[in-house]
Amino acid sequence: MRISSTVTLTFLLIPLIFLSGCDQQTGSSQADGSRIAYEANINDMTFGNYTIHINALTTDLLPAEVARGYKISRSKNQAILNVSVQEKQAEGLTSISASINVVAKNLSSQLKNVDLREIIESDPDAIYYIGELPVGHEETIIFDLDVTPAGATETILLAYSQKFYTE
């Protein structure tokens, strides 16, 4: 069964934005402050002509149809990171590709592997990156992201943290 791109995008992004069921924590994982930290309950930040959206939630919150369509395992102990980059253009914000590197670790500095994969939707046009990682109850994960939008010469260094509740 083919899932409509519009329905899929809607069902994936709405839960990521509104149904996270997690507490976002403020702070940067680098002591030198070179990363820009997303504040609590803020998922979008603008950097010049680019807006970067970041969110994370446990995958059990995804609708079953969406999880199947993207081959995502639904579990309270599995989280998904979602990143999208938009560029300001004359007609408004447009989704663009980006090179994104992620280092994820918990508060004990244990590294978590997150392999992002690019998702391209055509109706409506959208490009976003998703990656899964295991999480424990009340575990805070700090995501250090290096984002280089397509065509850009500078990398944007970001920090995003999320506390997950699995029980």
HELIX and SHEET records of a PDB file:
HELIX    1   1 SER A    5  PHE A   18  1                                  14    
HELIX    2   2 THR A   59  LEU A   61  5                                   3    
HELIX    3   3 ALA A   64  GLY A   69  1                                   6    
SHEET    1   A 3 ASP A  23  GLN A  25  0                                        
SHEET    2   A 3 ILE A 156  PHE A 164 -1                                        
SHEET    3   A 3 ILE A  36  ALA A  37  1                                        
SHEET    1   B 5 ASP A  23  GLN A  25  0                                        
SHEET    2   B 5 ILE A 156  PHE A 164 -1                                        
SHEET    3   B 5 GLU A 139  PRO A 149 -1                                        
SHEET    4   B 5 ALA A  98  ASN A 106 -1                                        
SHEET    5   B 5 LEU A 111  LYS A 112 -1                                        
SHEET    1   C 4 ASP A  44  PHE A  47  0                                        
SHEET    2   C 4 TYR A  50  THR A  58 -1                                        
SHEET    3   C 4 GLN A  78  GLN A  89 -1                                        
SHEET    4   C 4 GLY A  92  ILE A  96 -1                                        
SHEET    1   D 5 ASP A  44  PHE A  47  0                                        
SHEET    2   D 5 TYR A  50  THR A  58 -1                                        
SHEET    3   D 5 GLN A  78  GLN A  89 -1                                        
SHEET    4   D 5 ASP A 125  PRO A 134 -1                                        
SHEET    5   D 5 ARG A 117  SER A 122 -1                                        
END                                                                             
